[in-house]
Amino acid sequence: MMKKLSPRHAVIPAVECVACGTCVDVCPREAVSIYKGSYAQVNDEICVGCGNCARECPASIIRLEARR
């Protein structure tokens, strides 16, 4: 049985991310991680689109998008 995903998810542009880790700290599902110390990335299978990361991002680069 396939797990139903939330209708939206977080998107973090790697070229703008400075890997501060704020999004990692505020994600209640542990869906965000820092990739090789360079930028944050979202595990789309875990992200529920709560928006915590987007609200708390000091650079305001994280956005929520509808899943395709």
DATANOR-V257263 format. One line per field, one symbol per residue. ss: DSSP state (h for helix, s for strand, l for the rest). psi: psi as a letter, one per 40 degrees, with the letter a starting at -180 (. if undefined). burial: I if it has 24 or more other C-alpha atoms within 12 Angstrom, else O. Layout:
ss = ???
psi = ???
burial = ???
This chain:
ss = lllllllssssllllllllllhhhhhlllllsssslllsssslllllllllhhhhhllllllssssll
psi = hhhhiieiiihhhdeehefdeddddeheefehihhfediiihhdedhefdeddddehdefehihiii.
burial = OOOOOOOOIIIIOOOOIIIOIIIIOOIOOIIIIIOOOOIIIIOIOOIIIIIIIIOOIOOOIIIIOOOO
